[in-house]
Amino acid sequence: MLTGLRDLTTAEQRASLSTLLDDEWHRIVKYGLGISDTATMDEVTTAMERHLRSQRNVILDRREFYTRNQETDELFDEYLIALKEISQFCDFCTSCSE
């Protein structure tokens, strides 16, 4: 884990991220996401997450939701949070999410 990463400048944070990306992700970030050179790390990671989410299929997300079981040592609250997190991507109606 990088110590003090949040204390680095945006340029330094982006350089650190760049060292972790493979060639495909470099191309996606540089040419496919429309991220400006002055974008913050939050903007960069949000754009990356949005790109990844667009690659997923809602059916796969629903399958993940319906097959998610509580682990043996997992607290109920942790399990519930995990389900709510997964459900965000399932396109459930508002009343169904609850």
Biopython code that builds the backbone (N, CA, C, O; Angstrom):
import numpy as np
from Bio.PDB.StructureBuilder import StructureBuilder

atoms = [
    (1, "MET", "N", (0.846, -1.167, 0.000)),
    (1, "MET", "CA", (0.000, 0.000, 0.000)),
    (1, "MET", "C", (0.899, 1.240, 0.000)),
    (1, "MET", "O", (1.889, 1.310, 0.729)),
    (2, "LEU", "N", (0.538, 2.193, -0.816)),
    (2, "LEU", "CA", (1.353, 3.397, -0.910)),
    (2, "LEU", "C", (1.073, 4.313, 0.271)),
    (2, "LEU", "O", (-0.074, 4.678, 0.527)),
    (3, "THR", "N", (2.113, 4.675, 0.975)),
    (3, "THR", "CA", (1.970, 5.567, 2.116)),
    (3, "THR", "C", (1.915, 7.005, 1.626)),
    (3, "THR", "O", (2.754, 7.433, 0.834)),
    (4, "GLY", "N", (0.930, 7.741, 2.099)),
    (4, "GLY", "CA", (0.832, 9.144, 1.755)),
    (4, "GLY", "C", (0.373, 9.426, 0.343)),
    (4, "GLY", "O", (0.606, 10.523, -0.166)),
    (5, "LEU", "N", (-0.265, 8.482, -0.301)),
    (5, "LEU", "CA", (-0.702, 8.667, -1.686)),
    (5, "LEU", "C", (-1.620, 9.868, -1.830)),
    (5, "LEU", "O", (-1.521, 10.611, -2.806)),
    (6, "ARG", "N", (-2.508, 10.063, -0.874)),
    (6, "ARG", "CA", (-3.452, 11.190, -0.923)),
    (6, "ARG", "C", (-2.739, 12.541, -0.798)),
    (6, "ARG", "O", (-3.278, 13.572, -1.201)),
    (7, "ASP", "N", (-1.528, 12.528, -0.239)),
    (7, "ASP", "CA", (-0.773, 13.769, -0.058)),
    (7, "ASP", "C", (-0.008, 14.180, -1.315)),
    (7, "ASP", "O", (0.502, 15.297, -1.394)),
    (8, "LEU", "N", (0.072, 13.286, -2.289)),
    (8, "LEU", "CA", (0.785, 13.596, -3.529)),
    (8, "LEU", "C", (-0.045, 14.530, -4.399)),
    (8, "LEU", "O", (-1.261, 14.631, -4.231)),
    (9, "THR", "N", (0.611, 15.205, -5.318)),
    (9, "THR", "CA", (-0.111, 16.049, -6.267)),
    (9, "THR", "C", (-0.924, 15.148, -7.191)),
    (9, "THR", "O", (-0.689, 13.942, -7.267)),
    (10, "THR", "N", (-1.874, 15.744, -7.887)),
    (10, "THR", "CA", (-2.692, 14.973, -8.825)),
    (10, "THR", "C", (-1.812, 14.311, -9.879)),
    (10, "THR", "O", (-2.028, 13.151, -10.229)),
    (11, "ALA", "N", (-0.836, 15.030, -10.379)),
    (11, "ALA", "CA", (0.065, 14.474, -11.395)),
    (11, "ALA", "C", (0.820, 13.267, -10.845)),
    (11, "ALA", "O", (0.977, 12.264, -11.542)),
    (12, "GLU", "N", (1.284, 13.356, -9.605)),
    (12, "GLU", "CA", (2.003, 12.239, -8.992)),
    (12, "GLU", "C", (1.064, 11.058, -8.739)),
    (12, "GLU", "O", (1.462, 9.906, -8.916)),
    (13, "GLN", "N", (-0.172, 11.329, -8.328)),
    (13, "GLN", "CA", (-1.144, 10.262, -8.118)),
    (13, "GLN", "C", (-1.436, 9.554, -9.437)),
    (13, "GLN", "O", (-1.500, 8.326, -9.492)),
    (14, "ARG", "N", (-1.612, 10.339, -10.497)),
    (14, "ARG", "CA", (-1.893, 9.737, -11.805)),
    (14, "ARG", "C", (-0.706, 8.938, -12.306)),
    (14, "ARG", "O", (-0.886, 7.899, -12.942)),
    (15, "ALA", "N", (0.507, 9.405, -12.031)),
    (15, "ALA", "CA", (1.706, 8.661, -12.413)),
    (15, "ALA", "C", (1.767, 7.336, -11.658)),
    (15, "ALA", "O", (2.138, 6.309, -12.226)),
    (16, "SER", "N", (1.402, 7.361, -10.378)),
    (16, "SER", "CA", (1.377, 6.124, -9.586)),
    (16, "SER", "C", (0.356, 5.145, -10.147)),
    (16, "SER", "O", (0.627, 3.949, -10.258)),
    (17, "LEU", "N", (-0.817, 5.656, -10.497)),
    (17, "LEU", "CA", (-1.838, 4.800, -11.103)),
    (17, "LEU", "C", (-1.335, 4.219, -12.415)),
    (17, "LEU", "O", (-1.544, 3.041, -12.706)),
    (18, "SER", "N", (-0.683, 5.043, -13.191)),
    (18, "SER", "CA", (-0.187, 4.619, -14.502)),
    (18, "SER", "C", (0.775, 3.437, -14.402)),
    (18, "SER", "O", (0.801, 2.581, -15.286)),
    (19, "THR", "N", (1.565, 3.385, -13.330)),
    (19, "THR", "CA", (2.510, 2.278, -13.169)),
    (19, "THR", "C", (1.803, 0.953, -12.916)),
    (19, "THR", "O", (2.389, -0.113, -13.101)),
    (20, "LEU", "N", (0.544, 1.019, -12.494)),
    (20, "LEU", "CA", (-0.216, -0.192, -12.182)),
    (20, "LEU", "C", (-1.030, -0.718, -13.360)),
    (20, "LEU", "O", (-1.511, -1.850, -13.324)),
    (21, "LEU", "N", (-1.187, 0.095, -14.402)),
    (21, "LEU", "CA", (-2.044, -0.268, -15.521)),
    (21, "LEU", "C", (-1.293, -1.037, -16.587)),
    (21, "LEU", "O", (-0.123, -0.762, -16.855)),
    (22, "ASP", "N", (-1.966, -1.999, -17.193)),
    (22, "ASP", "CA", (-1.367, -2.696, -18.328)),
    (22, "ASP", "C", (-1.583, -1.861, -19.597)),
    (22, "ASP", "O", (-2.218, -0.807, -19.548)),
    (23, "ASP", "N", (-1.052, -2.337, -20.735)),
    (23, "ASP", "CA", (-1.119, -1.580, -21.986)),
    (23, "ASP", "C", (-2.550, -1.283, -22.415)),
    (23, "ASP", "O", (-2.845, -0.185, -22.888)),
    (24, "GLU", "N", (-3.439, -2.259, -22.251)),
    (24, "GLU", "CA", (-4.831, -2.056, -22.658)),
    (24, "GLU", "C", (-5.476, -0.925, -21.861)),
    (24, "GLU", "O", (-6.141, -0.056, -22.425)),
    (25, "TRP", "N", (-5.274, -0.944, -20.540)),
    (25, "TRP", "CA", (-5.847, 0.112, -19.706)),
    (25, "TRP", "C", (-5.225, 1.470, -20.002)),
    (25, "TRP", "O", (-5.910, 2.490, -19.929)),
    (26, "HIS", "N", (-3.932, 1.497, -20.337)),
    (26, "HIS", "CA", (-3.306, 2.771, -20.723)),
    (26, "HIS", "C", (-4.034, 3.367, -21.921)),
    (26, "HIS", "O", (-4.330, 4.562, -21.948)),
    (27, "ARG", "N", (-4.320, 2.527, -22.911)),
    (27, "ARG", "CA", (-5.031, 2.995, -24.112)),
    (27, "ARG", "C", (-6.446, 3.443, -23.762)),
    (27, "ARG", "O", (-6.909, 4.476, -24.245)),
    (28, "ILE", "N", (-7.125, 2.681, -22.935)),
    (28, "ILE", "CA", (-8.496, 3.037, -22.554)),
    (28, "ILE", "C", (-8.519, 4.377, -21.835)),
    (28, "ILE", "O", (-9.331, 5.241, -22.166)),
    (29, "VAL", "N", (-7.642, 4.559, -20.859)),
    (29, "VAL", "CA", (-7.611, 5.801, -20.092)),
    (29, "VAL", "C", (-7.217, 6.980, -20.975)),
    (29, "VAL", "O", (-7.800, 8.060, -20.883)),
    (30, "LYS", "N", (-6.224, 6.761, -21.828)),
    (30, "LYS", "CA", (-5.713, 7.863, -22.650)),
    (30, "LYS", "C", (-6.662, 8.251, -23.779)),
    (30, "LYS", "O", (-6.862, 9.436, -24.041)),
    (31, "TYR", "N", (-7.252, 7.251, -24.452)),
    (31, "TYR", "CA", (-8.035, 7.539, -25.651)),
    (31, "TYR", "C", (-9.532, 7.262, -25.531)),
    (31, "TYR", "O", (-10.325, 7.840, -26.274)),
    (32, "GLY", "N", (-9.925, 6.398, -24.620)),
    (32, "GLY", "CA", (-11.306, 5.950, -24.612)),
    (32, "GLY", "C", (-12.228, 6.591, -23.598)),
    (32, "GLY", "O", (-13.448, 6.519, -23.746)),
    (33, "LEU", "N", (-11.678, 7.212, -22.577)),
    (33, "LEU", "CA", (-12.522, 7.708, -21.498)),
    (33, "LEU", "C", (-12.757, 9.215, -21.541)),
    (33, "LEU", "O", (-13.591, 9.733, -20.798)),
    (34, "GLY", "N", (-12.038, 9.911, -22.392)),
    (34, "GLY", "CA", (-12.221, 11.349, -22.503)),
    (34, "GLY", "C", (-11.833, 12.106, -21.239)),
    (34, "GLY", "O", (-12.466, 13.101, -20.888)),
    (35, "ILE", "N", (-10.803, 11.640, -20.564)),
    (35, "ILE", "CA", (-10.340, 12.265, -19.327)),
    (35, "ILE", "C", (-9.313, 13.335, -19.684)),
    (35, "ILE", "O", (-8.369, 13.082, -20.433)),
    (36, "SER", "N", (-9.508, 14.524, -19.142)),
    (36, "SER", "CA", (-8.543, 15.603, -19.399)),
    (36, "SER", "C", (-7.268, 15.363, -18.592)),
    (36, "SER", "O", (-7.269, 14.613, -17.615)),
    (37, "ASP", "N", (-6.189, 16.005, -19.012)),
    (37, "ASP", "CA", (-4.908, 15.868, -18.305)),
    (37, "ASP", "C", (-4.943, 16.501, -16.918)),
    (37, "ASP", "O", (-4.079, 16.224, -16.086)),
    (38, "THR", "N", (-5.924, 17.339, -16.670)),
    (38, "THR", "CA", (-6.033, 18.006, -15.376)),
    (38, "THR", "C", (-7.088, 17.369, -14.463)),
    (38, "THR", "O", (-7.378, 17.893, -13.387)),
    (39, "ALA", "N", (-7.650, 16.258, -14.885)),
    (39, "ALA", "CA", (-8.697, 15.593, -14.090)),
    (39, "ALA", "C", (-8.130, 15.107, -12.761)),
    (39, "ALA", "O", (-6.975, 14.690, -12.673)),
    (40, "THR", "N", (-8.964, 15.168, -11.738)),
    (40, "THR", "CA", (-8.567, 14.674, -10.419)),
    (40, "THR", "C", (-8.586, 13.148, -10.419)),
    (40, "THR", "O", (-9.123, 12.521, -11.332)),
    (41, "MET", "N", (-7.995, 12.565, -9.389)),
    (41, "MET", "CA", (-8.004, 11.102, -9.283)),
    (41, "MET", "C", (-9.417, 10.576, -9.114)),
    (41, "MET", "O", (-9.739, 9.504, -9.627)),
    (42, "ASP", "N", (-10.267, 11.309, -8.406)),
    (42, "ASP", "CA", (-11.656, 10.879, -8.256)),
    (42, "ASP", "C", (-12.337, 10.834, -9.624)),
    (42, "ASP", "O", (-13.091, 9.904, -9.907)),
    (43, "GLU", "N", (-12.081, 11.819, -10.463)),
    (43, "GLU", "CA", (-12.667, 11.833, -11.810)),
    (43, "GLU", "C", (-12.132, 10.686, -12.654)),
    (43, "GLU", "O", (-12.875, 10.069, -13.417)),
    (44, "VAL", "N", (-10.842, 10.402, -12.515)),
    (44, "VAL", "CA", (-10.233, 9.305, -13.267)),
    (44, "VAL", "C", (-10.822, 7.966, -12.836)),
    (44, "VAL", "O", (-11.225, 7.159, -13.674)),
    (45, "THR", "N", (-10.870, 7.732, -11.514)),
    (45, "THR", "CA", (-11.389, 6.441, -11.045)),
    (45, "THR", "C", (-12.884, 6.303, -11.329)),
    (45, "THR", "O", (-13.355, 5.201, -11.610)),
    (46, "THR", "N", (-13.630, 7.392, -11.261)),
    (46, "THR", "CA", (-15.055, 7.341, -11.592)),
    (46, "THR", "C", (-15.240, 6.974, -13.062)),
    (46, "THR", "O", (-16.100, 6.158, -13.394)),
    (47, "ALA", "N", (-14.442, 7.567, -13.938)),
    (47, "ALA", "CA", (-14.526, 7.249, -15.364)),
    (47, "ALA", "C", (-14.150, 5.794, -15.622)),
    (47, "ALA", "O", (-14.766, 5.132, -16.457)),
    (48, "MET", "N", (-13.150, 5.300, -14.916)),
    (48, "MET", "CA", (-12.744, 3.900, -15.074)),
    (48, "MET", "C", (-13.847, 2.962, -14.588)),
    (48, "MET", "O", (-14.157, 1.971, -15.250)),
    (49, "GLU", "N", (-14.437, 3.270, -13.437)),
    (49, "GLU", "CA", (-15.530, 2.445, -12.916)),
    (49, "GLU", "C", (-16.722, 2.454, -13.861)),
    (49, "GLU", "O", (-17.337, 1.415, -14.101)),
    (50, "ARG", "N", (-17.049, 3.629, -14.400)),
    (50, "ARG", "CA", (-18.172, 3.734, -15.329)),
    (50, "ARG", "C", (-17.906, 2.884, -16.580)),
    (50, "ARG", "O", (-18.811, 2.231, -17.099)),
    (51, "HIS", "N", (-16.669, 2.901, -17.052)),
    (51, "HIS", "CA", (-16.302, 2.084, -18.214)),
    (51, "HIS", "C", (-16.462, 0.594, -17.898)),
    (51, "HIS", "O", (-17.020, -0.160, -18.695)),
    (52, "LEU", "N", (-15.971, 0.182, -16.735)),
    (52, "LEU", "CA", (-16.095, -1.225, -16.347)),
    (52, "LEU", "C", (-17.549, -1.643, -16.196)),
    (52, "LEU", "O", (-17.942, -2.723, -16.636)),
    (53, "ARG", "N", (-18.349, -0.780, -15.569)),
    (53, "ARG", "CA", (-19.770, -1.100, -15.396)),
    (53, "ARG", "C", (-20.467, -1.227, -16.743)),
    (53, "ARG", "O", (-21.364, -2.056, -16.895)),
    (54, "SER", "N", (-20.074, -0.428, -17.712)),
    (54, "SER", "CA", (-20.719, -0.503, -19.026)),
    (54, "SER", "C", (-20.392, -1.807, -19.743)),
    (54, "SER", "O", (-21.096, -2.209, -20.669)),
    (55, "GLN", "N", (-19.334, -2.454, -19.314)),
    (55, "GLN", "CA", (-18.929, -3.720, -19.924)),
    (55, "GLN", "C", (-19.671, -4.914, -19.325)),
    (55, "GLN", "O", (-19.637, -6.011, -19.883)),
    (56, "ARG", "N", (-20.340, -4.702, -18.191)),
    (56, "ARG", "CA", (-21.053, -5.778, -17.518)),
    (56, "ARG", "C", (-22.459, -5.924, -18.064)),
    (56, "ARG", "O", (-23.014, -5.007, -18.669)),
    (57, "ASN", "N", (-23.002, -7.060, -17.842)),
    (57, "ASN", "CA", (-24.350, -7.376, -18.261)),
    (57, "ASN", "C", (-25.228, -7.435, -17.011)),
    (57, "ASN", "O", (-24.845, -8.043, -16.012)),
    (58, "VAL", "N", (-26.401, -6.808, -17.064)),
    (58, "VAL", "CA", (-27.296, -6.772, -15.910)),
    (58, "VAL", "C", (-27.690, -8.189, -15.472)),
    (58, "VAL", "O", (-27.936, -8.420, -14.288)),
    (59, "ILE", "N", (-27.750, -9.111, -16.388)),
    (59, "ILE", "CA", (-28.085, -10.501, -16.048)),
    (59, "ILE", "C", (-26.992, -11.103, -15.159)),
    (59, "ILE", "O", (-27.286, -11.823, -14.205)),
    (60, "LEU", "N", (-25.723, -10.800, -15.481)),
    (60, "LEU", "CA", (-24.629, -11.292, -14.641)),
    (60, "LEU", "C", (-24.672, -10.663, -13.251)),
    (60, "LEU", "O", (-24.400, -11.324, -12.249)),
    (61, "ASP", "N", (-25.019, -9.371, -13.205)),
    (61, "ASP", "CA", (-25.131, -8.704, -11.914)),
    (61, "ASP", "C", (-26.251, -9.314, -11.083)),
    (61, "ASP", "O", (-26.092, -9.513, -9.879)),
    (62, "ARG", "N", (-27.371, -9.610, -11.710)),
    (62, "ARG", "CA", (-28.484, -10.226, -10.977)),
    (62, "ARG", "C", (-28.125, -11.633, -10.530)),
    (62, "ARG", "O", (-28.515, -12.058, -9.443)),
    (63, "ARG", "N", (-27.392, -12.349, -11.349)),
    (63, "ARG", "CA", (-26.945, -13.688, -10.963)),
    (63, "ARG", "C", (-26.054, -13.587, -9.731)),
    (63, "ARG", "O", (-26.190, -14.376, -8.796)),
    (64, "GLU", "N", (-25.138, -12.614, -9.731)),
    (64, "GLU", "CA", (-24.270, -12.409, -8.571)),
    (64, "GLU", "C", (-25.101, -12.104, -7.326)),
    (64, "GLU", "O", (-24.798, -12.596, -6.239)),
    (65, "PHE", "N", (-26.150, -11.291, -7.485)),
    (65, "PHE", "CA", (-27.028, -10.950, -6.362)),
    (65, "PHE", "C", (-27.731, -12.189, -5.827)),
    (65, "PHE", "O", (-27.711, -12.452, -4.625)),
    (66, "TYR", "N", (-28.355, -12.951, -6.730)),
    (66, "TYR", "CA", (-29.154, -14.099, -6.294)),
    (66, "TYR", "C", (-28.320, -15.255, -5.760)),
    (66, "TYR", "O", (-28.827, -16.078, -4.998)),
    (67, "THR", "N", (-27.060, -15.330, -6.144)),
    (67, "THR", "CA", (-26.220, -16.437, -5.681)),
    (67, "THR", "C", (-25.330, -16.047, -4.502)),
    (67, "THR", "O", (-24.593, -16.883, -3.979)),
    (68, "ARG", "N", (-25.395, -14.787, -4.082)),
    (68, "ARG", "CA", (-24.569, -14.322, -2.953)),
    (68, "ARG", "C", (-25.136, -14.893, -1.664)),
    (68, "ARG", "O", (-26.276, -14.608, -1.298)),
    (69, "ASN", "N", (-24.339, -15.698, -0.979)),
    (69, "ASN", "CA", (-24.736, -16.298, 0.288)),
    (69, "ASN", "C", (-23.904, -15.709, 1.422)),
    (69, "ASN", "O", (-22.771, -15.271, 1.219)),
    (70, "GLN", "N", (-24.479, -15.708, 2.599)),
    (70, "GLN", "CA", (-23.749, -15.231, 3.766)),
    (70, "GLN", "C", (-22.675, -16.245, 4.127)),
    (70, "GLN", "O", (-22.949, -17.438, 4.259)),
    (71, "GLU", "N", (-21.442, -15.753, 4.286)),
    (71, "GLU", "CA", (-20.333, -16.627, 4.653)),
    (71, "GLU", "C", (-20.465, -17.052, 6.116)),
    (71, "GLU", "O", (-21.152, -16.391, 6.895)),
    (72, "THR", "N", (-19.824, -18.126, 6.480)),
    (72, "THR", "CA", (-19.932, -18.692, 7.823)),
    (72, "THR", "C", (-19.611, -17.677, 8.914)),
    (72, "THR", "O", (-20.369, -17.556, 9.877)),
    (73, "ASP", "N", (-18.511, -16.950, 8.788)),
    (73, "ASP", "CA", (-18.096, -15.999, 9.829)),
    (73, "ASP", "C", (-18.496, -14.562, 9.515)),
    (73, "ASP", "O", (-18.063, -13.635, 10.200)),
    (74, "GLU", "N", (-19.306, -14.371, 8.501)),
    (74, "GLU", "CA", (-19.693, -13.026, 8.094)),
    (74, "GLU", "C", (-20.857, -12.519, 8.949)),
    (74, "GLU", "O", (-21.862, -13.209, 9.124)),
    (75, "LEU", "N", (-20.703, -11.315, 9.471)),
    (75, "LEU", "CA", (-21.788, -10.704, 10.232)),
    (75, "LEU", "C", (-22.948, -10.375, 9.300)),
    (75, "LEU", "O", (-22.746, -10.121, 8.113)),
    (76, "PHE", "N", (-24.162, -10.383, 9.843)),
    (76, "PHE", "CA", (-25.325, -10.100, 9.010)),
    (76, "PHE", "C", (-25.242, -8.717, 8.378)),
    (76, "PHE", "O", (-25.576, -8.547, 7.205)),
    (77, "ASP", "N", (-24.795, -7.723, 9.157)),
    (77, "ASP", "CA", (-24.693, -6.365, 8.622)),
    (77, "ASP", "C", (-23.748, -6.302, 7.430)),
    (77, "ASP", "O", (-24.017, -5.588, 6.464)),
    (78, "GLU", "N", (-22.640, -7.046, 7.489)),
    (78, "GLU", "CA", (-21.691, -7.082, 6.374)),
    (78, "GLU", "C", (-22.340, -7.725, 5.150)),
    (78, "GLU", "O", (-22.170, -7.257, 4.024)),
    (79, "TYR", "N", (-23.078, -8.792, 5.385)),
    (79, "TYR", "CA", (-23.795, -9.485, 4.313)),
    (79, "TYR", "C", (-24.826, -8.565, 3.666)),
    (79, "TYR", "O", (-24.922, -8.495, 2.441)),
    (80, "LEU", "N", (-25.595, -7.861, 4.492)),
    (80, "LEU", "CA", (-26.616, -6.947, 3.985)),
    (80, "LEU", "C", (-25.992, -5.825, 3.165)),
    (80, "LEU", "O", (-26.507, -5.466, 2.106)),
    (81, "ILE", "N", (-24.896, -5.276, 3.645)),
    (81, "ILE", "CA", (-24.195, -4.219, 2.906)),
    (81, "ILE", "C", (-23.725, -4.746, 1.556)),
    (81, "ILE", "O", (-23.852, -4.056, 0.544)),
    (82, "ALA", "N", (-23.186, -5.959, 1.530)),
    (82, "ALA", "CA", (-22.729, -6.556, 0.271)),
    (82, "ALA", "C", (-23.892, -6.720, -0.709)),
    (82, "ALA", "O", (-23.749, -6.439, -1.899)),
    (83, "LEU", "N", (-25.034, -7.171, -0.211)),
    (83, "LEU", "CA", (-26.210, -7.319, -1.070)),
    (83, "LEU", "C", (-26.676, -5.982, -1.626)),
    (83, "LEU", "O", (-27.005, -5.874, -2.807)),
    (84, "LYS", "N", (-26.703, -4.968, -0.774)),
    (84, "LYS", "CA", (-27.119, -3.636, -1.231)),
    (84, "LYS", "C", (-26.151, -3.097, -2.274)),
    (84, "LYS", "O", (-26.561, -2.455, -3.240)),
    (85, "GLU", "N", (-24.877, -3.360, -2.075)),
    (85, "GLU", "CA", (-23.863, -2.912, -3.023)),
    (85, "GLU", "C", (-24.057, -3.587, -4.380)),
    (85, "GLU", "O", (-24.029, -2.924, -5.417)),
    (86, "ILE", "N", (-24.251, -4.880, -4.371)),
    (86, "ILE", "CA", (-24.481, -5.623, -5.615)),
    (86, "ILE", "C", (-25.767, -5.163, -6.286)),
    (86, "ILE", "O", (-25.812, -5.028, -7.509)),
    (87, "SER", "N", (-26.808, -4.922, -5.505)),
    (87, "SER", "CA", (-28.117, -4.576, -6.064)),
    (87, "SER", "C", (-28.111, -3.249, -6.806)),
    (87, "SER", "O", (-28.973, -3.017, -7.653)),
    (88, "GLN", "N", (-27.155, -2.370, -6.504)),
    (88, "GLN", "CA", (-27.067, -1.086, -7.204)),
    (88, "GLN", "C", (-26.913, -1.265, -8.708)),
    (88, "GLN", "O", (-27.318, -0.396, -9.481)),
    (89, "PHE", "N", (-26.337, -2.375, -9.127)),
    (89, "PHE", "CA", (-26.032, -2.602, -10.536)),
    (89, "PHE", "C", (-27.014, -3.555, -11.213)),
    (89, "PHE", "O", (-26.818, -3.936, -12.367)),
    (90, "CYS", "N", (-28.073, -3.941, -10.493)),
    (90, "CYS", "CA", (-28.998, -4.944, -11.011)),
    (90, "CYS", "C", (-30.214, -4.358, -11.743)),
    (90, "CYS", "O", (-31.029, -5.109, -12.277)),
    (91, "ASP", "N", (-30.340, -3.059, -11.770)),
    (91, "ASP", "CA", (-31.495, -2.401, -12.400)),
    (91, "ASP", "C", (-32.823, -2.846, -11.785)),
    (91, "ASP", "O", (-33.827, -2.965, -12.488)),
    (92, "PHE", "N", (-32.828, -3.090, -10.485)),
    (92, "PHE", "CA", (-34.069, -3.392, -9.802)),
    (92, "PHE", "C", (-34.876, -2.107, -9.656)),
    (92, "PHE", "O", (-34.306, -1.018, -9.592)),
    (93, "CYS", "N", (-36.207, -2.231, -9.602)),
    (93, "CYS", "CA", (-37.037, -1.055, -9.333)),
    (93, "CYS", "C", (-36.759, -0.588, -7.904)),
    (93, "CYS", "O", (-36.209, -1.345, -7.104)),
    (94, "THR", "N", (-37.128, 0.634, -7.582)),
    (94, "THR", "CA", (-36.840, 1.202, -6.272)),
    (94, "THR", "C", (-37.422, 0.369, -5.144)),
    (94, "THR", "O", (-36.731, 0.104, -4.160)),
    (95, "SER", "N", (-38.663, -0.047, -5.261)),
    (95, "SER", "CA", (-39.276, -0.853, -4.191)),
    (95, "SER", "C", (-38.657, -2.249, -4.122)),
    (95, "SER", "O", (-38.621, -2.853, -3.050)),
    (96, "CYS", "N", (-38.174, -2.766, -5.241)),
    (96, "CYS", "CA", (-37.545, -4.098, -5.247)),
    (96, "CYS", "C", (-36.196, -4.071, -4.534)),
    (96, "CYS", "O", (-35.811, -5.041, -3.881)),
    (97, "SER", "N", (-35.482, -2.953, -4.664)),
    (97, "SER", "CA", (-34.168, -2.831, -4.017)),
    (97, "SER", "C", (-34.286, -2.914, -2.518)),
    (97, "SER", "O", (-33.438, -3.506, -1.850)),
    (98, "GLU", "N", (-35.332, -2.322, -1.988)),
    (98, "GLU", "CA", (-35.519, -2.362, -0.535)),
    (98, "GLU", "C", (-35.901, -3.761, -0.102)),
    (98, "GLU", "O", (-36.103, -4.005, 1.088)),
]
sb = StructureBuilder()
sb.init_structure("model")
sb.init_model(0)
sb.init_chain("A")
sb.init_seg("    ")
for serial, (resi, resn, name, xyz) in enumerate(atoms, 1):
    if name == "N":
        sb.init_residue(resn, " ", resi, " ")
    sb.init_atom(name, np.array(xyz, "f"), 0.0, 1.0, " ", f" {name:<3s}", serial, name[0])
structure = sb.get_structure()
